[in-house]
Amino acid sequence: MVLLSRINVWMGVSLRVTAVAAVMAFALAGRAEARGPESLSGLAEKVMDAVVNISAATNVPADAQHGVPMPQFPPGSPFQEFFDEFLGPNGPNGGNGGKIPQRKSSSLGSGFVIDPAGIVVTNNHVIGDADEITVIFNDGRKLKAEVVGKDPKVDIAVLRVKPEKPLVAVKFGNSDDEKIGDWVMAIGNPFGLGGSVSAGIISARNRDISDQSYGQYLQTDAAINKGNSGGPLFNMEGEVIGINTAILSPSGGSIGIGFAIPSSLAQPIVDQLIAFGETRRGWLGVRIQNVDDTIAESLGLGEARGALVAGVDDKGPSKVAGLEPGDVIITFDGKPIKESRDLPRIVGQTAVGKTVDVIVMRKGKEKTIRVILGRLEEGEKLAKGETPKAAEPSVKKTLGLEVSTITDELRKRFQIKDGVKGVLIVKVDASAAAAEKRVTAGDVIVEVQQDTISTPDELLKRVDALKKEGKKSALFLIANNQGDVRFVALPLE
């Protein structure tokens, strides 16, 4: 009994010591977590070479640099000769032929590579309407860039450079998986100090910082300053979960309130810009307002929710579908609408032409309305009284040929007879075998290896299939714009 008691006492002490040790270990772990990761050097080294500086130069009148207008004189003014002496052909700016001298206005920002072939993402406001864009890499290389596409609404731009060898690239992560308090790292070019790394946490989610209502932004306390715009916000796995785009600061420097476009919003836009050179947002065609408690009570909603339809565009998809002023949209395509600001974002991220179910509250009862979404960009043109331009046909490339479906515009441009059907050749590479066989733009591919072809995708699939079969060449049946046909054998290499 005495021995057992002693054992029990020691066990009790041991258990207490173990418990205290566990609490201390937990506390220490909590303190370590509060301090953040022990080091970010490995992560920074992993992604640094994919982060770039963006230099954008714009030609502006020299006087615009200082806000001073150039002097204007009436005809015959005695001062005109002095003005001409300075700006005229024989003056210091004679090369301008009397025009106002031009100077380059430069801006600096950040960006990141998402494709080793040379696709770079940045903010739209970084490049603006620049005449010349240069991408500067971590190793000092400089490459001229061309604009693939821009989206001013969410402030995203996609650039393309042509590197001699594959670039280091990073990939988008899912910002929806990130939580408030998660650690993040920003890399960019603040105040021209390229390759600057800062770290912090996600301070908040779903911030509205723009009246465009197409984005809800991540807020971070990672230091973001002027020049960080367009740079990536990384999670601890080295994935881009945001594009740094704005700061809140009375001084212009970081005070710990920065905003990033979440990747869940940015990536679909980037994909559209790469594929089409422009955005293609869904359009419902309604004017909406928020539902407050008073409106909710008067409409029998029970609680404030949804988006109240204040008006319906006469030329919009909602008019055709049957939406009415006074309807409260509570669900769109299976997604609940908690506030009116949710609707434009969700509609804008939905595919053009998709048929969606819109659940509304009408006179106290739920009603489901099916709407075929239009395209926002065309709706905006209609609102301005412009006639939307027909969508450009998709152009595919194969065997040195650029091919397209035959649209009414292209049929008219190339004067193709109505009865001619197939895939239109819109361009022929001068070095391609097809050019040697006198295949020209305006010719129409009717068959490949005796199979009828009606779309560019069918053509590409047929060519790929023949290559896989080991064929060295294929027999094309080609018609000219008058419908006269001939067979042409083209090598598949």
C-alpha positions in Angstrom: 0.0 0.0 0.0 2.8 2.4 0.9 4.6 1.6 -2.3 1.5 1.9 -4.4 0.8 5.3 -2.7 4.2 6.5 -3.6 3.7 5.3 -7.1 0.4 7.1 -7.3 2.0 10.2 -5.9 4.8 10.1 -8.4 2.4 9.3 -11.2 0.3 12.4 -10.1 3.5 14.5 -10.1 4.5 13.1 -13.4 1.1 13.8 -14.9 1.1 17.3 -13.6 4.6 17.9 -15.0 3.5 16.4 -18.3 0.4 18.6 -18.4 2.5 21.7 -17.5 5.0 20.8 -20.2 2.2 20.3 -22.7 0.7 23.7 -21.9 4.1 25.4 -22.1 4.8 23.7 -25.4 1.4 24.8 -26.7 2.1 28.4 -25.5 5.5 28.4 -27.1 4.0 27.1 -30.3 1.4 29.8 -30.2 4.1 32.4 -29.7 6.1 31.0 -32.5 3.1 31.1 -34.8 2.3 34.6 -33.7 5.9 35.6 -34.7 5.3 34.0 -38.1 7.4 31.5 -40.1 10.9 31.1 -38.9 12.2 32.2 -42.3 10.8 33.0 -45.7 14.2 32.7 -47.5 13.4 29.4 -49.1 10.0 30.7 -50.4 11.5 33.9 -51.6 14.3 32.1 -53.5 11.8 29.8 -55.1 9.6 32.5 -56.6 11.9 35.6 -56.9 12.9 35.0 -60.5 9.3 34.9 -61.6 8.6 38.5 -60.3 9.5 41.3 -62.7 9.7 45.0 -62.8 7.5 46.8 -65.4 8.7 50.1 -67.0 6.0 51.9 -69.1 6.9 54.9 -71.2 4.5 57.3 -72.8 5.3 60.1 -75.2 3.8 63.4 -73.9 4.2 67.1 -74.9 7.3 68.5 -73.0 5.2 71.2 -71.4 2.8 68.6 -69.9 5.7 67.5 -67.7 5.3 70.6 -65.6 1.7 71.5 -66.3 2.7 74.7 -68.2 0.9 75.3 -71.5 3.0 76.1 -74.5 2.4 79.7 -75.8 -0.2 80.3 -78.5 -0.1 83.4 -80.6 -2.6 84.9 -83.1 -1.5 85.0 -86.7 0.8 87.9 -87.4 1.8 88.3 -83.8 5.3 90.0 -83.4 6.1 87.2 -80.9 5.5 84.5 -83.5 8.9 84.9 -85.1 10.6 84.2 -81.7 8.3 81.2 -81.2 9.2 79.9 -84.6 12.9 80.5 -84.0 12.7 78.1 -81.0 10.4 75.5 -82.5 10.8 76.0 -86.2 12.9 74.0 -88.7 16.1 76.0 -87.9 15.6 76.2 -84.1 16.9 73.9 -81.4 13.8 71.7 -82.0 14.1 71.9 -85.8 13.8 68.1 -86.1 10.2 68.5 -84.8 9.2 70.5 -87.8 7.6 73.2 -85.6 5.6 70.7 -83.5 5.5 70.8 -79.8 8.5 68.7 -78.5 7.8 65.3 -77.0 9.3 63.8 -73.9 8.9 60.3 -72.4 7.0 60.0 -69.2 7.9 56.8 -67.4 6.2 54.8 -64.7 7.4 51.8 -62.8 5.4 48.9 -61.4 5.6 45.2 -60.8 4.4 42.0 -62.5 4.9 38.2 -62.5 5.4 35.5 -65.1 2.7 32.8 -65.3 3.9 31.0 -68.5 7.5 30.1 -69.2 6.8 31.0 -72.9 6.5 34.7 -71.9 3.1 35.6 -70.4 3.3 38.3 -67.7 0.5 39.6 -65.5 0.4 43.1 -64.0 -2.1 45.9 -63.2 -3.8 47.8 -66.0 -2.9 51.1 -64.3 0.8 50.3 -64.4 0.9 50.3 -68.2 -2.0 52.6 -69.0 -1.8 53.7 -72.6 2.0 53.4 -72.7 3.8 53.6 -76.1 6.6 51.4 -74.9 6.6 48.7 -72.2 9.8 47.0 -70.9 9.8 43.9 -68.6 12.9 43.8 -66.4 13.9 40.5 -64.9 15.7 39.7 -61.6 18.9 39.0 -63.5 18.9 42.4 -65.2 17.5 41.2 -68.6 15.2 43.6 -70.3 12.6 42.5 -72.9 10.1 44.6 -74.8 6.5 43.6 -74.2 3.3 43.7 -76.2 -0.1 44.0 -74.6 -2.2 40.8 -74.9 -5.3 42.3 -73.3 -6.5 44.7 -70.6 -9.3 44.9 -68.1 -9.7 48.4 -66.6 -12.7 47.3 -64.4 -10.7 44.9 -62.2 -7.3 46.6 -63.1 -5.6 43.6 -64.8 -3.3 43.6 -67.9 -1.6 40.7 -69.6 1.7 41.2 -71.5 3.7 39.0 -73.7 7.5 38.9 -74.1 9.6 36.7 -76.4 12.5 35.2 -74.3 15.3 33.2 -75.8 14.8 30.4 -73.3 11.9 29.4 -71.0 11.3 31.8 -68.1 10.7 30.9 -64.4 7.0 31.0 -63.8 4.6 30.8 -60.9 1.0 29.6 -60.8 -2.2 30.9 -59.3 -3.5 29.3 -56.1 -7.1 29.4 -54.8 -7.6 32.5 -52.8 -10.9 31.1 -51.6 -8.9 28.6 -49.5 -7.0 31.4 -47.7 -8.3 32.6 -44.3 -8.0 35.8 -42.3 -4.7 35.5 -40.4 -2.9 33.3 -42.9 0.6 34.4 -43.7 1.4 35.9 -47.1 4.4 37.4 -48.8 4.6 40.2 -51.3 7.4 40.8 -53.8 7.6 43.9 -56.1 9.3 47.1 -57.1 8.4 49.7 -54.5 9.8 53.1 -55.3 12.0 51.5 -57.9 13.6 49.1 -55.4 13.1 45.9 -57.4 13.0 42.5 -55.8 11.7 43.8 -52.5 10.1 41.2 -50.2 7.6 42.0 -47.4 5.5 39.6 -45.3 2.3 39.8 -43.3 -1.1 38.3 -43.0 -4.4 38.4 -44.7 -6.2 41.1 -42.6 -9.6 40.9 -44.2 -11.5 39.5 -47.1 -14.2 40.7 -49.5 -13.3 44.4 -49.3 -15.0 46.8 -51.7 -12.5 49.4 -52.9 -14.0 50.2 -56.3 -17.3 51.5 -57.5 -17.1 49.0 -60.4 -18.5 46.3 -58.1 -16.8 43.5 -60.0 -14.3 42.6 -57.3 -14.0 42.0 -53.6 -10.4 42.4 -52.6 -8.1 40.8 -50.1 -6.7 43.2 -47.4 -3.2 42.6 -46.1 -0.7 44.2 -43.7 2.3 43.1 -45.8 4.1 46.3 -46.7 2.8 47.5 -50.1 4.0 50.8 -51.5 4.0 52.7 -54.8 5.6 50.5 -57.4 4.3 47.3 -55.8 1.2 47.5 -58.1 0.8 44.5 -60.3 3.1 42.3 -58.1 2.1 39.0 -56.7 0.9 38.2 -53.2 2.0 34.7 -52.4 0.7 32.1 -49.9 3.2 29.9 -48.0 3.2 27.3 -50.8 4.5 29.9 -53.3 1.2 30.2 -55.2 -0.2 33.6 -56.3 -3.4 34.2 -54.3 -3.6 37.9 -55.1 -2.4 40.7 -57.3 -1.3 43.8 -55.3 -3.2 46.7 -56.6 -3.9 49.5 -54.1 -3.1 50.9 -50.7 -4.9 53.1 -48.2 -2.6 55.8 -47.0 -2.8 59.5 -46.3 1.0 59.8 -46.9 1.4 57.6 -50.0 3.5 55.1 -48.1 2.5 51.8 -46.4 0.6 52.0 -43.2 -0.3 48.4 -43.2 -3.5 48.6 -45.3 -3.0 47.1 -48.7 -5.4 45.5 -51.2 -4.9 42.6 -53.7 -7.2 41.3 -56.4 -8.0 37.7 -55.3 -6.8 35.0 -57.6 -10.3 33.5 -57.8 -11.4 36.7 -59.5 -8.1 37.4 -61.4 -7.4 34.0 -63.0 -10.6 33.7 -65.1 -10.0 37.3 -66.3 -6.4 36.5 -67.2 -7.6 33.4 -69.1 -10.1 35.4 -71.1 -7.5 38.1 -72.0 -5.1 35.4 -73.2 -7.8 33.6 -75.2 -9.7 36.6 -76.6 -7.6 39.7 -76.0 -10.6 41.1 -74.1 -13.1 40.3 -71.3 -16.4 38.6 -71.9 -18.6 39.1 -68.9 -22.1 38.0 -68.4 -24.9 40.6 -68.6 -28.3 40.5 -67.0 -29.5 44.0 -68.0 -31.1 45.2 -64.8 -30.6 48.2 -62.6 -30.5 47.2 -58.9 -30.5 48.7 -55.5 -29.8 47.3 -52.0 -32.6 45.9 -49.8 -32.7 47.5 -46.3 -34.8 46.4 -43.4 -37.7 48.7 -44.3 -37.8 47.4 -47.9 -37.5 43.8 -46.7 -40.4 44.3 -44.3 -42.6 45.9 -46.9 -41.9 43.1 -49.4 -42.4 40.4 -46.8 -38.8 39.1 -47.2 -38.4 38.5 -43.5 -34.8 39.8 -43.5 -32.8 42.2 -45.6 -31.3 40.1 -48.5 -31.1 40.0 -52.3 -31.0 42.7 -55.0 -34.0 44.8 -55.7 -34.7 45.3 -59.4 -35.2 49.0 -59.9 -35.3 48.9 -63.7 -35.0 46.5 -66.6 -33.1 47.4 -69.8 -35.4 47.3 -72.8 -32.6 45.7 -74.9 -31.3 43.4 -72.2 -31.7 39.6 -71.5 -33.9 40.2 -68.4 -36.6 42.0 -70.5 -37.0 39.0 -72.8 -36.9 36.5 -69.8 -39.6 38.4 -67.9 -37.9 40.0 -65.0 -39.8 43.0 -63.7 -39.1 46.1 -61.6 -39.9 45.3 -57.9 -38.6 41.7 -58.2 -36.0 40.8 -55.6 -33.3 38.5 -56.9 -32.4 36.2 -54.1 -30.5 33.4 -56.0 -28.6 33.6 -59.3 -27.4 30.4 -61.0 -27.6 28.5 -57.7 -25.7 31.2 -55.7 -27.4 33.1 -53.0 -27.5 36.9 -53.3 -27.0 38.3 -49.8 -26.5 41.9 -50.8 -27.1 43.8 -54.1 -23.3 44.2 -54.6 -23.0 40.4 -54.9 -25.1 40.3 -58.1 -22.8 42.2 -60.6 -19.8 40.2 -59.5 -21.5 36.8 -59.8 -23.2 37.7 -63.1 -19.9 39.1 -64.5 -18.1 35.9 -63.7 -20.8 33.8 -65.5 -20.3 32.6 -69.1 -21.9 34.7 -71.9 -24.8 32.8 -73.5 -25.3 30.5 -70.5 -28.9 29.8 -69.5 -29.3 30.4 -65.7 -32.1 30.1 -63.2 -32.8 33.3 -61.4 -35.0 33.0 -58.3 -36.9 36.1 -57.4 -39.4 37.2 -54.8 -42.4 38.6 -56.5 -45.4 39.8 -54.5 -44.3 37.6 -51.5 -43.8 34.4 -53.6 -40.7 32.8 -55.0 -40.6 32.6 -58.8 -37.9 31.0 -61.0 -37.1 32.7 -64.2 -34.7 31.3 -66.8 -32.4 33.9 -68.4 -29.9 33.6 -71.3 -27.1 35.9 -70.4 -25.9 38.5 -72.8 -22.4 40.1 -72.9 -21.8 43.0 -70.7 -19.4 44.8 -73.1 -22.1 44.8 -75.8 -24.7 46.0 -73.3 -22.5 48.9 -72.5 -22.3 49.8 -76.1 -26.0 49.6 -76.4 -26.4 51.9 -73.4 -24.2 54.5 -75.3 -26.2 54.2 -78.4 -23.5 52.3 -80.3 -24.1 49.2 -82.4 -22.1 46.3 -81.0 -19.6 44.9 -83.4 -20.1 41.3 -84.4 -17.7 39.0 -82.5 -14.5 38.3 -84.4 -14.3 34.7 -85.6 -11.7 32.5 -83.9 -8.6 32.1 -86.0 -6.6 28.9 -85.8 -3.2 28.1 -87.2 -1.9 24.9 -88.8 0.6 24.1 -91.6 1.5 27.7 -92.1 -2.2 28.6 -92.6 -4.4 30.9 -90.6 -8.0 29.7 -90.9 -11.4 30.8 -89.8 -15.1 30.0 -90.1 -16.8 31.9 -93.0 -18.7 34.8 -91.6 -20.9 37.1 -93.6 -18.3 39.8 -93.2 -15.4 37.6 -94.4 -17.5 36.2 -97.3 -18.1 39.8 -98.4 -14.4 40.8 -97.8 -13.1 37.9 -99.9 -16.0 38.0 -102.4 -16.8 34.3 -101.8 -19.8 33.0 -103.6 -22.8 31.9 -101.4 -22.5 28.2 -102.3 -18.9 27.8 -101.2 -18.6 26.1 -97.9 -15.7 25.0 -95.7 -12.9 26.6 -93.7 -11.6 29.9 -95.0 -7.9 30.6 -95.3 -7.3 34.2 -94.1 -3.5 34.2 -94.2 -0.7 32.1 -95.7 2.8 32.1 -94.3 5.1 33.0 -97.2 7.6 30.3 -96.2 4.9 27.6 -95.9 4.6 24.8 -98.5 1.0 26.0 -99.1 2.4 29.2 -100.5 4.6 27.3 -102.9 1.5 25.5 -104.1 -0.2 28.8 -104.8 -2.7 28.6 -101.9 -3.8 32.1 -101.0 -5.9 34.0 -98.6 -9.5 33.8 -99.7 -9.2 30.1 -100.7 -11.6 27.7 -98.9 -10.6 24.2 -97.6 -13.5 21.9 -98.5 -12.0 18.5 -97.7 -8.9 17.0 -96.0 -8.1 13.4 -97.1 -11.6 13.2 -98.6 -13.3 14.1 -95.3 -15.5 17.2 -95.4 -14.3 20.0 -93.1 -16.6 22.8 -91.8 -14.8 24.4 -88.8 -11.2 25.2 -88.0 -11.3 22.8 -85.0 -12.3 20.0 -87.3 -9.4 20.9 -89.6 -6.9 20.8 -86.7 -8.2 17.5 -85.4 -8.0 15.9 -88.8 -4.5 17.1 -89.4 -3.4 15.9 -85.9 -5.1 12.5 -86.6 -3.2 12.1 -89.9 0.1 12.9 -88.2 -0.6 10.3 -85.5 -1.3 7.8 -88.3 2.2 8.5 -89.6 1.1 10.3 -92.8 3.7 12.5 -94.3 1.2 14.5 -96.4 -2.5 15.0 -96.8 -4.7 15.7 -99.8 -6.7 18.9 -99.5 -9.6 19.8 -101.7 -9.5 23.6 -102.0 -12.0 26.0 -103.6 -11.3 29.5 -104.8 -13.8 32.3 -104.1 -15.8 31.5 -107.2 -16.2 27.9 -106.2 -13.7 26.3 -108.6 -12.0 23.4 -106.8 -8.6 21.7 -107.1 -6.7 19.1 -105.1 -3.5 20.1 -103.3 -1.2 17.8 -101.5 0.4 19.5 -98.4 3.2 18.0 -96.2 2.2 17.5 -92.6 5.6 18.3 -91.2 
